[in-house]
């Protein structure tokens, strides 16, 4: 067991090295890329794409050319992928357990994290965050019990990557909540949507400070939204933004003051992005403020759309 833990620690050290972090943060600003993840027949494919401006029209959608592809063998299925600064964290559902896996698409290396010990009928959600001050990656794990007839408390744990001590540490849970995903990490704060009960819409945004490992909460009031479904959290020039869309409108909420829960709101008329009846969803936002849309289902050709609000 000691040898196994040592090997896991060494592999994580290889994935999370200081030179890689500094190199990625520098290159990502000058050469933005898209990362596609596709799981087929027990293999997880990652395709990296260079984002280039349209030479004919500076305000139109960008051109994307796939120029790199790697695949990883998998032992289960993954519904969500959490990417941050060149690393991808995914929760892999295997036959008898759910485990966290970290992938490094640039090198083709991956590592399975130590399993979080839980009781039966539990669901584990995981997120990856980055502290720019200490230049450390951390994984936040939240265990919620599905049929909680015994009123078991939620279990919140944190693991620091790259420090040589890769163990889960229990942290205090100030406010029970059910994570809904759609997370974004901005300046050392991990934001994600959550609800107060299972199978309900978002009622709060959790703000997890990666360095202090303390969470604060922003309540979502019903009057804040003119639409009826959960938004996508994005990074708009270093500021948290929540974005939702229909076929005709694009709604933005910008967080102006987290302590006072102060937001600013803007709604834009959205022109049709594609000629077909293809259903699109918001993937995120580029560093220049373009909204990225992608189809829900694979198609040939597979197109990604960029929307410039200006």
C-alpha positions, 0 to 999 in steps of 0.5 A: 500500500505504501508503494502504491501511494508513493507511485501515485504521488510521483505520477501527480508530481510529474503532471503538476510541475512548476515549469508546466504551470508557468509555460501554460499560463504564458502561452495560453494568453498569446495562443488561445486553444479549444479542447474537445473531449470525446469518449468512444468504445472505452477510449477518451479522445482529446483534440486540441484546436488552435483558435485563429481570427477570421482574416476577412472579417475581424468581428465574425466567428473565428476559424478553428483547425484541429491540429492535435489528438491524444487518447486515454484508456478508460475503465468507466464513463465520465459525464463531466469534464473540469478543465483548468490551466492545461489539466482535466479533472473528471469523475469516472464512474466504474462498476463498483466505485466512482474515482477522480482522474486527472489527465494532461492532454498535452503529454498524454499522461493521466493519474487516478486519485486515491478513492474517497471513502464513502458509505452506500448510496452516495454521490461524489462531485469533484472540481479542480481549482488553482491558487495563482499566489502559491501556484497550486492545484487543488481538488475539491470533493463533495459527497452527498448521500442520495437517500439520506434517511439517516440524515448523514452530513455532507462530506467536503474534502480537499486534496493539494496536487504537487506537494508530495502529500496527496491525501484527502483532508476534511474541511468544514462545510458551512452550508449544506448544498448540492453542486450542479456543476458549471464551475469556473475558477477566477483569480483563485476562487472556484465558483459553481452553481448549487441548490439547497435540495436534490433535483431543484434549480440553482439557488446559490453560487458557491465561492470556494477560496482555493488558498484558504479553503473557505466557502462563501455563498451568493444567493440567487434571487428569482427576480435576477433571471428573466429565463427559467433555466440554469446559466453558464458561469464564465470568466469575463475579463477577470470578472464572474459572469453568468450567461444564458441564451435562447434562440433570440436573446443572450442574457448576461449577469456580471458580478460587480460586488460579491460581498453585497451580491451586486450584479449588473444585467444586460440582454442582447438580441441574438442572431441565428448562428446556424441555418439548421435546427441544430440545438446549441448550448453555451460552452464558455467565453474566450479571453477576448469576450466571445461566447462559444456555442457548441451542438449538443450532439456530434455531427459531420461536420462538427461546428463550433460557433463564436458570438461577438457581442460587439 
